[in-house]
């Protein structure tokens, strides 16, 4: 076997050369947090052709001859950012690299994130440098229905190489951020819900054959559905969830009523006042992609709390943390730091790490593939020189699909 370095330190962090193909790699850590059971002291993760084939203590987990061995102090699954606009919102914060929002119409579910996603945007690599291997990203807040989201690995030169779920959810937004000015619609919360309901009803009514017109032998042929209607039909058919950004309690309740009325799959996004509605959210059976704890507490976040993650966890509501949307450079937060803050505000350490690994994977529906270090899952691993939730620690390496890639913190 070939050993790459020894246990890594921040001062001599390992810089991996990007690989064009999966490699045969073994990751050895003083502590390995699999997120599928207790942490393993002196553990090993063996990756063959991009897939994890063995996980366990080094003493009982043989490393095949010829495998490259990478060692680190702490090993975790690759981190999962459950909601972002990275890859559509660029770090330059200029019109030419801001594709997360089209303001030409309030309802545009047909806008595909994959058509705007740039895997070479510097923010993608920047997040990877903190151990993030998967992002659920796409169209952001600011319109009633802003478009679609996707899930991508934080590698790849083209969107087709990076994206693993081309259409993950349809992004909608309730509350002040999605209200229009100057007499344009939607100008009120009631109009927001009315327009969303109208879009869903238009898709629902289009499913039934039209009655025959006078003089016709057969029922009138249905015109080809618009892209908007086709997308909303898939929401109705529960082929894709509706992701609703709602922070105020009244907007969260409106989203829950919409779910009940149409029987759709709903994921709550941001949900700053979710702690006021834990009974209702749990009864509705919805998942929550919670706002970053360090989001500035003004505007829609005026009642946000550092402890909401702990409250949701105690209530048994599935949730994950996100980087969300930032209106200023560098245009994104980092879920690693957000989970660290949550761990200091009532959320147990393991639950905080779960909120950006296995629980995040569950919320976006990919826990069978990512989020934990288990046999059969993708070979996505993050390496740290200390406790990953401590601000003084560093991400010193990342392996994605069995490929060691550069992600050094300087």
ABEGO torsion letter per residue (X at the ends): XBBBEBBBBAAABBBBBBBABBBBBBBBBABBBAGAEBBBBGBBBBBBGGBBABBEBAAABBBBBGBBBBBBABBBBBBBBABBABGABBAAGBAAABAABBAABABBAABBAAAABBAABAAAAAAAAAGBABBBBEBBBGBABAEBBBBBBABEABAAAABABABABBBBBBEAAABBBGGBOBABAAAAAAAAAAAAAAAAAAABBBBBBBGBABBBBBBBBBAAAAAAAAAAAGABBBBBBBABAAAAAAAAAAAAAAGBBBBBBGGAAAAAAAAAAAAAGBBBBBBBAABBBBEAAAABBAAAAAAAAAAGBBBBBBAEBBABOAGBBBAAAAAAAAAAAGBBAAAAAAAABAAAAAAAGAAAABGBBBBGBBBBBBBBABBAABAABBBABBBBGGBBBBABBX
